[in-house]
Amino acid sequence: MATLLRRALLPLRPLSSSTRPAADVPFRARSHGASRLYPDHIPTSPLQKALLAAGSAGMALYDPYRHDMIAVLGETTGCWTLKVLRDQMKRDPEGAQILQERPRISLSTLDLGKLQSLPEGSFGREYLRFLDVNRVSPDTRAPTRFVDDEELAYVIQRYREVHDMLHTLLGMPTNMLGEIVVKWFEAVQTRLPMCILGALFGPVRLSAQSLQVLVSELIPWAVENGRRAPCVLNLYYEQRWEQSLSALREELGITVPPLCVRGRA
């Protein structure tokens, strides 16, 4: 048990040059271990999951930028909710196609040159701008390890990998306030316990001014948009690069944010 906890609570190490990126590994493939369901799978008992959930929750609350801990928390607490999301995807033509084809989002699967050549205002160009301005990379998403079902493991991996697309759709930066707003949207959309906890406890680190703006304007806006928009996991983002961001927002029922969040603590 101690070994398992140490493996979960240590920060994720960068992949060596000889290792294939996580996004290049198909979820359908089974590993050599008989009890492992996909390449990075670590089988765990209910008790082990409870201990991992408690430990990762404490670390995530202490340091909200420990994305590895947030990932562990999502995997160990979201089994029932992931089944609901999976069933929603199966009932939707676009969502079912995603589950069938299992696309992955990483620097190795994105055609950055194509995104750069797209017109201003297109979804693909605005997504690339988001990555550049906020200095983030799709390769930072942790691989799924503690979900004991390979299809559900893909669902939560897909949720992680489209997170930056949601930032783009919502017009939110990656500062603390922007992340909390996105978490409120995701909490309403997915009902994942990790998102709900992040939405409720994330604001404790905000300044009084930012907290007032969050409560009075941004949370109502995020909740309203989360309720109005269809399930965002049913959107095949990779096939929407050329669509204008404004048209995509209109299709999903997402309105522009009520104020600029960049630069607010």
C-alpha positions in Angstrom: 0.0 0.0 0.0 2.8 2.4 0.9 4.4 1.8 -2.5 1.1 2.4 -4.3 0.6 5.7 -2.5 4.2 6.9 -3.2 3.7 6.1 -6.9 0.4 8.1 -7.0 1.6 11.1 -4.9 4.9 11.6 -6.7 4.8 14.2 -9.5 4.7 12.7 -12.9 8.1 12.4 -14.6 8.6 13.5 -18.2 8.6 10.7 -20.7 12.1 9.8 -22.0 12.9 10.1 -25.6 12.6 6.4 -26.1 9.1 6.2 -24.7 6.1 6.7 -26.8 3.9 9.7 -25.7 0.8 8.6 -23.8 -1.4 10.1 -26.6 0.1 7.6 -29.1 -0.9 4.6 -27.0 -4.3 3.2 -28.0 -6.6 2.5 -25.1 -7.8 -0.7 -26.8 -4.5 -2.4 -26.3 -4.1 -4.6 -23.3 -0.8 -4.7 -21.4 1.2 -7.9 -20.8 -0.1 -8.1 -17.2 -3.2 -10.2 -17.0 -5.0 -7.9 -14.5 -4.1 -4.6 -16.3 -6.7 -3.3 -18.8 -4.6 -0.7 -20.6 -1.0 0.3 -20.7 -0.8 2.6 -17.7 -3.5 0.8 -15.6 -2.7 0.2 -11.9 -5.4 -2.1 -10.5 -6.6 -1.1 -7.0 -9.1 -2.3 -4.4 -11.9 -0.1 -3.1 -9.9 0.5 0.1 -6.9 1.6 -1.9 -9.0 3.9 -4.0 -10.4 5.5 -0.9 -6.9 6.1 0.5 -5.7 7.5 -2.8 -8.8 9.8 -3.0 -8.2 11.1 0.5 -4.5 11.7 -0.1 -4.9 13.3 -3.5 -7.8 15.5 -2.3 -5.6 16.8 0.6 -2.7 17.5 -1.7 -4.9 19.2 -4.4 -6.4 21.5 -1.8 -3.0 22.4 -0.5 -1.6 23.0 -4.0 -4.3 23.5 -6.7 -1.6 23.4 -9.4 -0.7 19.7 -8.6 -2.5 18.5 -11.7 -1.2 14.9 -11.0 -3.2 14.9 -7.7 -6.3 16.3 -9.4 -6.0 13.5 -11.9 -5.8 10.8 -9.2 -8.8 12.4 -7.4 -10.8 12.3 -10.6 -10.1 8.7 -11.3 -10.7 7.4 -7.8 -14.0 9.2 -7.1 -15.7 9.4 -10.5 -16.5 5.8 -11.5 -20.4 6.2 -11.4 -20.3 9.6 -13.1 -18.0 8.3 -15.8 -20.5 5.6 -16.6 -23.2 8.3 -17.0 -21.0 10.4 -19.3 -20.1 7.3 -21.3 -23.7 6.5 -21.8 -24.4 10.1 -22.9 -21.7 9.7 -25.5 -23.1 6.4 -26.8 -26.5 8.0 -27.3 -25.1 10.9 -29.4 -23.9 10.2 -33.0 -20.8 12.4 -32.6 -20.1 11.1 -29.1 -20.4 7.5 -30.3 -18.0 8.2 -33.1 -15.5 9.5 -30.6 -15.8 6.4 -28.4 -15.4 4.2 -31.5 -12.3 6.0 -33.0 -10.7 7.0 -29.7 -8.9 10.2 -30.9 -6.1 11.6 -28.7 -4.9 15.2 -28.4 -1.2 15.8 -28.1 1.6 17.7 -29.9 2.2 14.5 -31.9 -1.4 14.3 -33.1 -2.1 18.0 -33.7 -1.1 19.6 -37.0 0.2 22.9 -35.7 1.0 24.1 -39.1 -2.6 23.6 -40.3 -3.9 25.3 -37.2 -1.6 28.3 -37.7 -2.8 28.7 -41.3 -6.5 28.8 -40.4 -8.3 32.2 -40.6 -8.4 34.5 -37.6 -11.4 33.8 -35.4 -11.6 30.1 -36.4 -11.8 27.6 -33.5 -8.5 25.9 -34.4 -6.6 29.3 -34.6 -8.1 30.5 -31.3 -7.1 27.2 -29.6 -3.6 27.5 -30.9 -3.5 31.1 -29.6 -4.7 29.9 -26.2 -1.8 27.5 -26.0 0.7 30.2 -27.0 -0.6 33.0 -24.8 -1.0 30.8 -21.7 2.2 28.8 -22.4 0.5 25.4 -22.0 0.9 22.1 -23.9 -1.6 19.3 -24.5 1.2 16.9 -23.6 1.0 17.8 -19.9 -2.2 15.7 -19.4 -1.6 12.8 -17.1 -2.3 9.3 -18.4 -5.2 7.5 -16.7 -4.1 4.8 -14.2 -6.7 4.0 -11.6 -9.9 3.5 -13.6 -10.8 -0.2 -13.7 -12.5 -0.1 -17.1 -10.7 0.7 -20.3 -13.7 2.4 -21.9 -14.2 4.6 -18.8 -10.5 5.2 -18.7 -10.7 6.7 -22.2 -13.7 8.9 -21.2 -11.8 10.6 -18.4 -8.7 10.9 -20.6 -10.8 12.6 -23.2 -12.2 14.9 -20.6 -8.7 15.9 -19.6 -7.5 16.4 -23.2 -10.4 18.7 -24.2 -10.0 20.8 -21.1 -8.0 23.4 -23.0 -10.7 23.5 -25.7 -13.2 24.4 -23.0 -10.9 27.3 -21.9 -11.0 28.4 -25.5 -14.8 28.1 -25.8 -15.3 30.0 -22.5 -12.7 32.6 -23.2 -11.0 31.8 -19.8 -7.2 32.1 -19.1 -5.3 29.6 -17.0 -4.9 31.9 -13.9 -6.7 30.8 -10.7 -9.9 32.7 -11.4 -10.1 31.4 -14.9 -9.6 27.8 -13.8 -12.3 28.1 -11.1 -14.8 29.4 -13.7 -14.0 26.5 -16.0 -14.4 24.1 -13.0 -17.9 25.5 -12.3 -18.8 24.9 -16.0 -17.4 21.4 -15.9 -19.1 20.6 -12.6 -22.5 21.5 -14.0 -21.7 19.6 -17.3 -20.1 16.4 -15.9 -21.1 16.1 -12.2 -17.6 14.7 -11.6 -16.8 14.9 -7.9 -13.4 16.3 -8.7 -14.9 19.2 -10.6 -17.4 19.9 -7.8 -14.7 20.0 -5.2 -12.6 22.3 -7.3 -15.5 24.6 -7.9 -16.4 24.8 -4.2 -12.9 25.0 -2.6 -10.9 26.7 -5.3 -12.2 30.2 -4.4 -10.6 30.1 -1.0 -7.3 31.2 -2.5 -8.8 34.2 -4.4 -8.5 37.8 -3.3 -11.6 39.5 -1.9 -12.1 41.5 -5.1 -11.8 38.5 -7.4 -14.1 36.5 -5.1 -16.7 39.1 -5.3 -16.5 39.1 -9.1 -16.6 35.3 -9.2 -19.7 35.0 -7.0 -21.7 37.9 -8.4 -21.0 37.5 -12.2 -18.8 34.6 -13.2 -20.4 31.7 -11.4 -23.9 32.5 -12.5 -22.6 32.9 -16.1 -20.7 29.5 -15.9 -23.6 27.7 -14.4 -26.1 29.1 -16.9 -23.8 28.1 -19.8 -23.1 24.7 -18.4 -26.8 23.9 -18.1 -27.6 25.2 -21.6 -24.8 23.6 -23.5 -25.1 20.0 -24.7 -22.5 17.5 -23.3 -19.1 18.9 -24.3 -17.7 15.4 -24.5 -19.9 14.8 -27.5 -18.1 17.4 -29.6 -15.4 16.0 -32.0 -13.2 19.1 -31.6 -10.6 17.9 -34.1 -13.3 18.1 -36.9 -14.3 21.6 -35.9 -11.0 23.5 -36.4 -12.1 25.4 -39.4 -15.5 26.5 -37.8 -15.5 30.0 -36.4 -15.4 30.2 -32.7 -18.4 32.4 -32.6 -20.4 30.0 -34.7 -19.3 27.1 -32.5 -20.3 29.0 -29.3 -23.7 29.8 -30.9 -24.2 26.1 -31.8 -23.5 25.1 -28.1 -25.4 27.9 -26.6 -22.2 29.4 -24.9 -22.2 33.2 -24.5 -19.1 35.4 -24.2 -17.9 36.0 -20.6 -19.4 39.0 -18.9 -15.9 40.5 -18.2 -12.2 40.0 -18.9 -10.6 37.6 -16.4 -7.0 37.9 -17.6 -4.8 39.7 -15.1 -7.1 39.1 -12.1 -5.8 37.1 -9.2 
